[in-house]
């Protein structure tokens, strides 16, 4: 699954704002806005974003 899709699902599930997500996950409050407008993430930042999401998954 693309990181963009994972972020959008995470935002819906947690009801977190896009700005807050970007600030917490990457230190960039415009991250989600930029992704929605076609920005591509470099591998290092993509890994940080995926780790942020994984760390906040509910326990099985």
PDB file of N, CA, C and O in Angstrom, chain B, residues numbered from 101:
ATOM      1  N   UNK B 101       0.846  -1.171   0.000  1.00  0.00           N
ATOM      2  CA  UNK B 101       0.000   0.000   0.000  1.00  0.00           C
ATOM      3  C   UNK B 101       0.897   1.242   0.000  1.00  0.00           C
ATOM      4  O   UNK B 101       1.947   1.262   0.643  1.00  0.00           O
ATOM      5  N   UNK B 102       0.475   2.261  -0.718  1.00  0.00           N
ATOM      6  CA  UNK B 102       1.285   3.475  -0.789  1.00  0.00           C
ATOM      7  C   UNK B 102       1.269   4.209   0.553  1.00  0.00           C
ATOM      8  O   UNK B 102       0.303   4.117   1.310  1.00  0.00           O
ATOM      9  N   UNK B 103       2.326   4.922   0.827  1.00  0.00           N
ATOM     10  CA  UNK B 103       2.411   5.662   2.083  1.00  0.00           C
ATOM     11  C   UNK B 103       1.322   6.728   2.138  1.00  0.00           C
ATOM     12  O   UNK B 103       0.786   7.018   3.208  1.00  0.00           O
ATOM     13  N   UNK B 104       0.998   7.305   0.999  1.00  0.00           N
ATOM     14  CA  UNK B 104      -0.072   8.315   0.976  1.00  0.00           C
ATOM     15  C   UNK B 104      -1.398   7.699   1.434  1.00  0.00           C
ATOM     16  O   UNK B 104      -2.122   8.294   2.233  1.00  0.00           O
ATOM     17  N   UNK B 105      -1.704   6.523   0.931  1.00  0.00           N
ATOM     18  CA  UNK B 105      -2.940   5.823   1.317  1.00  0.00           C
ATOM     19  C   UNK B 105      -2.924   5.467   2.801  1.00  0.00           C
ATOM     20  O   UNK B 105      -3.940   5.599   3.483  1.00  0.00           O
ATOM     21  N   UNK B 106      -1.781   5.017   3.301  1.00  0.00           N
ATOM     22  CA  UNK B 106      -1.664   4.683   4.719  1.00  0.00           C
ATOM     23  C   UNK B 106      -1.921   5.903   5.593  1.00  0.00           C
ATOM     24  O   UNK B 106      -2.595   5.810   6.619  1.00  0.00           O
ATOM     25  N   UNK B 107      -1.386   7.036   5.185  1.00  0.00           N
ATOM     26  CA  UNK B 107      -1.581   8.280   5.943  1.00  0.00           C
ATOM     27  C   UNK B 107      -3.062   8.648   5.959  1.00  0.00           C
ATOM     28  O   UNK B 107      -3.611   8.968   7.013  1.00  0.00           O
ATOM     29  N   UNK B 108      -3.706   8.605   4.807  1.00  0.00           N
ATOM     30  CA  UNK B 108      -5.121   8.979   4.739  1.00  0.00           C
ATOM     31  C   UNK B 108      -5.975   8.059   5.620  1.00  0.00           C
ATOM     32  O   UNK B 108      -6.881   8.534   6.305  1.00  0.00           O
ATOM     33  N   UNK B 109      -5.701   6.763   5.610  1.00  0.00           N
ATOM     34  CA  UNK B 109      -6.429   5.827   6.467  1.00  0.00           C
ATOM     35  C   UNK B 109      -6.172   6.129   7.935  1.00  0.00           C
ATOM     36  O   UNK B 109      -7.095   6.098   8.749  1.00  0.00           O
ATOM     37  N   UNK B 110      -4.916   6.423   8.277  1.00  0.00           N
ATOM     38  CA  UNK B 110      -4.558   6.749   9.650  1.00  0.00           C
ATOM     39  C   UNK B 110      -5.307   8.000  10.111  1.00  0.00           C
ATOM     40  O   UNK B 110      -5.834   8.038  11.223  1.00  0.00           O
ATOM     41  N   UNK B 111      -5.352   9.011   9.265  1.00  0.00           N
ATOM     42  CA  UNK B 111      -6.033  10.257   9.629  1.00  0.00           C
ATOM     43  C   UNK B 111      -7.517  10.018   9.875  1.00  0.00           C
ATOM     44  O   UNK B 111      -8.077  10.562  10.827  1.00  0.00           O
ATOM     45  N   UNK B 112      -8.156   9.222   9.041  1.00  0.00           N
ATOM     46  CA  UNK B 112      -9.583   8.921   9.240  1.00  0.00           C
ATOM     47  C   UNK B 112      -9.801   8.117  10.518  1.00  0.00           C
ATOM     48  O   UNK B 112     -10.731   8.387  11.279  1.00  0.00           O
ATOM     49  N   UNK B 113      -8.940   7.128  10.749  1.00  0.00           N
ATOM     50  CA  UNK B 113      -9.101   6.258  11.910  1.00  0.00           C
ATOM     51  C   UNK B 113      -8.877   7.001  13.218  1.00  0.00           C
ATOM     52  O   UNK B 113      -9.579   6.754  14.199  1.00  0.00           O
ATOM     53  N   UNK B 114      -7.915   7.901  13.242  1.00  0.00           N
ATOM     54  CA  UNK B 114      -7.562   8.584  14.489  1.00  0.00           C
ATOM     55  C   UNK B 114      -8.208   9.950  14.635  1.00  0.00           C
ATOM     56  O   UNK B 114      -8.153  10.547  15.709  1.00  0.00           O
ATOM     57  N   UNK B 115      -8.816  10.449  13.576  1.00  0.00           N
ATOM     58  CA  UNK B 115      -9.407  11.788  13.566  1.00  0.00           C
ATOM     59  C   UNK B 115      -8.363  12.867  13.868  1.00  0.00           C
ATOM     60  O   UNK B 115      -8.679  13.907  14.446  1.00  0.00           O
ATOM     61  N   UNK B 116      -7.125  12.605  13.469  1.00  0.00           N
ATOM     62  CA  UNK B 116      -6.031  13.569  13.639  1.00  0.00           C
ATOM     63  C   UNK B 116      -6.031  14.509  12.434  1.00  0.00           C
ATOM     64  O   UNK B 116      -6.292  14.086  11.308  1.00  0.00           O
ATOM     65  N   UNK B 117      -5.739  15.778  12.679  1.00  0.00           N
ATOM     66  CA  UNK B 117      -5.668  16.714  11.560  1.00  0.00           C
ATOM     67  C   UNK B 117      -4.416  16.441  10.728  1.00  0.00           C
ATOM     68  O   UNK B 117      -3.416  15.925  11.228  1.00  0.00           O
ATOM     69  N   UNK B 118      -4.497  16.795   9.470  1.00  0.00           N
ATOM     70  CA  UNK B 118      -3.367  16.601   8.561  1.00  0.00           C
ATOM     71  C   UNK B 118      -2.155  17.406   9.021  1.00  0.00           C
ATOM     72  O   UNK B 118      -1.021  16.935   8.934  1.00  0.00           O
ATOM     73  N   UNK B 119      -2.397  18.614   9.507  1.00  0.00           N
ATOM     74  CA  UNK B 119      -1.305  19.467   9.964  1.00  0.00           C
ATOM     75  C   UNK B 119      -0.611  18.859  11.178  1.00  0.00           C
ATOM     76  O   UNK B 119       0.618  18.832  11.249  1.00  0.00           O
ATOM     77  N   UNK B 120      -1.389  18.381  12.117  1.00  0.00           N
ATOM     78  CA  UNK B 120      -0.804  17.765  13.322  1.00  0.00           C
ATOM     79  C   UNK B 120      -0.007  16.512  12.952  1.00  0.00           C
ATOM     80  O   UNK B 120       1.092  16.293  13.463  1.00  0.00           O
ATOM     81  N   UNK B 121      -0.564  15.699  12.067  1.00  0.00           N
ATOM     82  CA  UNK B 121       0.148  14.499  11.636  1.00  0.00           C
ATOM     83  C   UNK B 121       1.502  14.866  11.046  1.00  0.00           C
ATOM     84  O   UNK B 121       2.524  14.302  11.437  1.00  0.00           O
ATOM     85  N   UNK B 122       1.515  15.794  10.122  1.00  0.00           N
ATOM     86  CA  UNK B 122       2.765  16.188   9.481  1.00  0.00           C
ATOM     87  C   UNK B 122       3.782  16.706  10.471  1.00  0.00           C
ATOM     88  O   UNK B 122       4.967  16.388  10.379  1.00  0.00           O
ATOM     89  N   UNK B 123       3.317  17.511  11.426  1.00  0.00           N
ATOM     90  CA  UNK B 123       4.217  18.076  12.421  1.00  0.00           C
ATOM     91  C   UNK B 123       4.817  16.973  13.312  1.00  0.00           C
ATOM     92  O   UNK B 123       6.017  16.973  13.587  1.00  0.00           O
ATOM     93  N   UNK B 124       3.971  16.040  13.754  1.00  0.00           N
ATOM     94  CA  UNK B 124       4.448  14.983  14.652  1.00  0.00           C
ATOM     95  C   UNK B 124       5.295  13.932  13.930  1.00  0.00           C
ATOM     96  O   UNK B 124       6.311  13.482  14.458  1.00  0.00           O
ATOM     97  N   UNK B 125       4.879  13.546  12.734  1.00  0.00           N
ATOM     98  CA  UNK B 125       5.558  12.464  12.020  1.00  0.00           C
ATOM     99  C   UNK B 125       6.840  12.916  11.343  1.00  0.00           C
ATOM    100  O   UNK B 125       7.795  12.146  11.239  1.00  0.00           O
ATOM    101  N   UNK B 126       6.866  14.176  10.878  1.00  0.00           N
ATOM    102  CA  UNK B 126       8.003  14.588  10.050  1.00  0.00           C
ATOM    103  C   UNK B 126       8.522  15.988  10.351  1.00  0.00           C
ATOM    104  O   UNK B 126       9.486  16.440   9.735  1.00  0.00           O
ATOM    105  N   UNK B 127       7.892  16.667  11.287  1.00  0.00           N
ATOM    106  CA  UNK B 127       8.308  18.040  11.561  1.00  0.00           C
ATOM    107  C   UNK B 127       7.921  18.997  10.445  1.00  0.00           C
ATOM    108  O   UNK B 127       8.508  20.071  10.316  1.00  0.00           O
ATOM    109  N   UNK B 128       6.934  18.614   9.637  1.00  0.00           N
ATOM    110  CA  UNK B 128       6.511  19.410   8.480  1.00  0.00           C
ATOM    111  C   UNK B 128       4.990  19.490   8.466  1.00  0.00           C
ATOM    112  O   UNK B 128       4.327  18.554   8.018  1.00  0.00           O
ATOM    113  N   UNK B 129       4.433  20.591   8.948  1.00  0.00           N
ATOM    114  CA  UNK B 129       2.969  20.687   9.006  1.00  0.00           C
ATOM    115  C   UNK B 129       2.285  20.665   7.636  1.00  0.00           C
ATOM    116  O   UNK B 129       1.077  20.440   7.568  1.00  0.00           O
ATOM    117  N   UNK B 130       3.012  20.887   6.561  1.00  0.00           N
ATOM    118  CA  UNK B 130       2.430  20.870   5.218  1.00  0.00           C
ATOM    119  C   UNK B 130       2.596  19.517   4.516  1.00  0.00           C
ATOM    120  O   UNK B 130       2.228  19.379   3.349  1.00  0.00           O
ATOM    121  N   UNK B 131       3.130  18.551   5.197  1.00  0.00           N
ATOM    122  CA  UNK B 131       3.431  17.259   4.582  1.00  0.00           C
ATOM    123  C   UNK B 131       2.227  16.655   3.859  1.00  0.00           C
ATOM    124  O   UNK B 131       2.321  16.328   2.677  1.00  0.00           O
ATOM    125  N   UNK B 132       1.109  16.506   4.548  1.00  0.00           N
ATOM    126  CA  UNK B 132      -0.056  15.847   3.951  1.00  0.00           C
ATOM    127  C   UNK B 132      -0.615  16.697   2.810  1.00  0.00           C
ATOM    128  O   UNK B 132      -0.978  16.169   1.759  1.00  0.00           O
ATOM    129  N   UNK B 133      -0.682  17.980   3.012  1.00  0.00           N
ATOM    130  CA  UNK B 133      -1.149  18.871   1.941  1.00  0.00           C
ATOM    131  C   UNK B 133      -0.285  18.705   0.690  1.00  0.00           C
ATOM    132  O   UNK B 133      -0.800  18.592  -0.422  1.00  0.00           O
ATOM    133  N   UNK B 134       1.023  18.693   0.887  1.00  0.00           N
ATOM    134  CA  UNK B 134       1.939  18.535  -0.245  1.00  0.00           C
ATOM    135  C   UNK B 134       1.785  17.167  -0.905  1.00  0.00           C
ATOM    136  O   UNK B 134       1.844  17.071  -2.130  1.00  0.00           O
ATOM    137  N   UNK B 135       1.588  16.107  -0.118  1.00  0.00           N
ATOM    138  CA  UNK B 135       1.380  14.770  -0.681  1.00  0.00           C
ATOM    139  C   UNK B 135       0.114  14.735  -1.524  1.00  0.00           C
ATOM    140  O   UNK B 135       0.082  14.119  -2.589  1.00  0.00           O
ATOM    141  N   UNK B 136      -0.923  15.397  -1.039  1.00  0.00           N
ATOM    142  CA  UNK B 136      -2.182  15.451  -1.784  1.00  0.00           C
ATOM    143  C   UNK B 136      -2.010  16.191  -3.109  1.00  0.00           C
ATOM    144  O   UNK B 136      -2.792  16.005  -4.042  1.00  0.00           O
ATOM    145  N   UNK B 137      -0.993  17.021  -3.180  1.00  0.00           N
ATOM    146  CA  UNK B 137      -0.716  17.772  -4.407  1.00  0.00           C
ATOM    147  C   UNK B 137       0.420  17.177  -5.223  1.00  0.00           C
ATOM    148  O   UNK B 137       0.972  17.847  -6.096  1.00  0.00           O
ATOM    149  N   UNK B 138       0.778  15.915  -4.947  1.00  0.00           N
ATOM    150  CA  UNK B 138       1.725  15.214  -5.796  1.00  0.00           C
ATOM    151  C   UNK B 138       3.139  15.053  -5.269  1.00  0.00           C
ATOM    152  O   UNK B 138       3.986  14.498  -5.969  1.00  0.00           O
ATOM    153  N   UNK B 139       3.424  15.514  -4.066  1.00  0.00           N
ATOM    154  CA  UNK B 139       4.769  15.359  -3.516  1.00  0.00           C
ATOM    155  C   UNK B 139       5.103  13.885  -3.336  1.00  0.00           C
ATOM    156  O   UNK B 139       4.250  13.088  -2.943  1.00  0.00           O
ATOM    157  N   UNK B 140       6.328  13.537  -3.622  1.00  0.00           N
ATOM    158  CA  UNK B 140       6.833  12.185  -3.402  1.00  0.00           C
ATOM    159  C   UNK B 140       7.807  12.225  -2.223  1.00  0.00           C
ATOM    160  O   UNK B 140       8.590  13.165  -2.090  1.00  0.00           O
ATOM    161  N   UNK B 141       7.753  11.205  -1.374  1.00  0.00           N
ATOM    162  CA  UNK B 141       8.650  11.151  -0.224  1.00  0.00           C
ATOM    163  C   UNK B 141       9.921  10.399  -0.578  1.00  0.00           C
ATOM    164  O   UNK B 141       9.896   9.416  -1.318  1.00  0.00           O
ATOM    165  N   UNK B 142      11.012  10.871  -0.047  1.00  0.00           N
ATOM    166  CA  UNK B 142      12.267  10.127  -0.174  1.00  0.00           C
ATOM    167  C   UNK B 142      12.201   8.945   0.787  1.00  0.00           C
ATOM    168  O   UNK B 142      11.449   8.978   1.762  1.00  0.00           O
ATOM    169  N   UNK B 143      12.976   7.913   0.520  1.00  0.00           N
ATOM    170  CA  UNK B 143      12.893   6.690   1.338  1.00  0.00           C
ATOM    171  C   UNK B 143      13.078   6.918   2.835  1.00  0.00           C
ATOM    172  O   UNK B 143      12.374   6.300   3.634  1.00  0.00           O
ATOM    173  N   UNK B 144      13.996   7.779   3.233  1.00  0.00           N
ATOM    174  CA  UNK B 144      14.249   7.990   4.660  1.00  0.00           C
ATOM    175  C   UNK B 144      13.015   8.584   5.350  1.00  0.00           C
ATOM    176  O   UNK B 144      12.624   8.124   6.422  1.00  0.00           O
ATOM    177  N   UNK B 145      12.409   9.593   4.742  1.00  0.00           N
ATOM    178  CA  UNK B 145      11.228  10.215   5.330  1.00  0.00           C
ATOM    179  C   UNK B 145      10.038   9.261   5.287  1.00  0.00           C
ATOM    180  O   UNK B 145       9.236   9.222   6.220  1.00  0.00           O
ATOM    181  N   UNK B 146       9.925   8.503   4.221  1.00  0.00           N
ATOM    182  CA  UNK B 146       8.850   7.519   4.147  1.00  0.00           C
ATOM    183  C   UNK B 146       8.968   6.514   5.294  1.00  0.00           C
ATOM    184  O   UNK B 146       7.960   6.128   5.886  1.00  0.00           O
ATOM    185  N   UNK B 147      10.179   6.096   5.603  1.00  0.00           N
ATOM    186  CA  UNK B 147      10.397   5.181   6.724  1.00  0.00           C
ATOM    187  C   UNK B 147       9.996   5.794   8.049  1.00  0.00           C
ATOM    188  O   UNK B 147       9.402   5.122   8.892  1.00  0.00           O
ATOM    189  N   UNK B 148      10.315   7.067   8.241  1.00  0.00           N
ATOM    190  CA  UNK B 148       9.921   7.757   9.479  1.00  0.00           C
ATOM    191  C   UNK B 148       8.406   7.849   9.605  1.00  0.00           C
ATOM    192  O   UNK B 148       7.855   7.647  10.687  1.00  0.00           O
ATOM    193  N   UNK B 149       7.742   8.151   8.508  1.00  0.00           N
ATOM    194  CA  UNK B 149       6.282   8.263   8.519  1.00  0.00           C
ATOM    195  C   UNK B 149       5.646   6.911   8.807  1.00  0.00           C
ATOM    196  O   UNK B 149       4.726   6.815   9.619  1.00  0.00           O
ATOM    197  N   UNK B 150       6.134   5.865   8.144  1.00  0.00           N
ATOM    198  CA  UNK B 150       5.585   4.520   8.387  1.00  0.00           C
ATOM    199  C   UNK B 150       5.831   4.074   9.834  1.00  0.00           C
ATOM    200  O   UNK B 150       4.972   3.429  10.435  1.00  0.00           O
ATOM    201  N   UNK B 151       6.987   4.408  10.389  1.00  0.00           N
ATOM    202  CA  UNK B 151       7.286   4.062  11.784  1.00  0.00           C
ATOM    203  C   UNK B 151       6.354   4.808  12.732  1.00  0.00           C
ATOM    204  O   UNK B 151       5.894   4.243  13.724  1.00  0.00           O
ATOM    205  N   UNK B 152       6.074   6.075  12.430  1.00  0.00           N
ATOM    206  CA  UNK B 152       5.147   6.852  13.251  1.00  0.00           C
ATOM    207  C   UNK B 152       3.775   6.196  13.270  1.00  0.00           C
ATOM    208  O   UNK B 152       3.162   6.051  14.327  1.00  0.00           O
ATOM    209  N   UNK B 153       3.297   5.799  12.094  1.00  0.00           N
ATOM    210  CA  UNK B 153       1.980   5.148  12.009  1.00  0.00           C
ATOM    211  C   UNK B 153       1.994   3.807  12.737  1.00  0.00           C
ATOM    212  O   UNK B 153       1.063   3.498  13.482  1.00  0.00           O
ATOM    213  N   UNK B 154       3.032   3.017  12.531  1.00  0.00           N
ATOM    214  CA  UNK B 154       3.118   1.700  13.165  1.00  0.00           C
ATOM    215  C   UNK B 154       3.161   1.798  14.680  1.00  0.00           C
ATOM    216  O   UNK B 154       2.611   0.942  15.372  1.00  0.00           O
ATOM    217  N   UNK B 155       3.798   2.814  15.194  1.00  0.00           N
ATOM    218  CA  UNK B 155       3.907   2.972  16.643  1.00  0.00           C
ATOM    219  C   UNK B 155       2.574   3.338  17.276  1.00  0.00           C
ATOM    220  O   UNK B 155       2.406   3.217  18.489  1.00  0.00           O
ATOM    221  N   UNK B 156       1.634   3.782  16.467  1.00  0.00           N
ATOM    222  CA  UNK B 156       0.332   4.205  16.988  1.00  0.00           C
ATOM    223  C   UNK B 156      -0.806   3.276  16.576  1.00  0.00           C
ATOM    224  O   UNK B 156      -1.976   3.648  16.670  1.00  0.00           O
ATOM    225  N   UNK B 157      -0.467   2.066  16.119  1.00  0.00           N
ATOM    226  CA  UNK B 157      -1.473   1.076  15.769  1.00  0.00           C
ATOM    227  C   UNK B 157      -2.030   0.474  17.061  1.00  0.00           C
ATOM    228  O   UNK B 157      -1.284   0.277  18.021  1.00  0.00           O
ATOM    229  N   UNK B 158      -3.299   0.188  17.092  1.00  0.00           N
ATOM    230  CA  UNK B 158      -3.860  -0.462  18.280  1.00  0.00           C
ATOM    231  C   UNK B 158      -3.287  -1.870  18.452  1.00  0.00           C
ATOM    232  O   UNK B 158      -2.998  -2.561  17.475  1.00  0.00           O
ATOM    233  N   UNK B 159      -3.134  -2.272  19.683  1.00  0.00           N
ATOM    234  CA  UNK B 159      -2.605  -3.617  19.964  1.00  0.00           C
ATOM    235  C   UNK B 159      -3.599  -4.662  19.497  1.00  0.00           C
ATOM    236  O   UNK B 159      -4.806  -4.483  19.662  1.00  0.00           O
ATOM    237  N   UNK B 160      -3.107  -5.764  18.908  1.00  0.00           N
ATOM    238  CA  UNK B 160      -4.024  -6.816  18.428  1.00  0.00           C
ATOM    239  C   UNK B 160      -4.677  -7.583  19.560  1.00  0.00           C
ATOM    240  O   UNK B 160      -5.468  -8.493  19.313  1.00  0.00           O
TER     241      UNK B 160
END
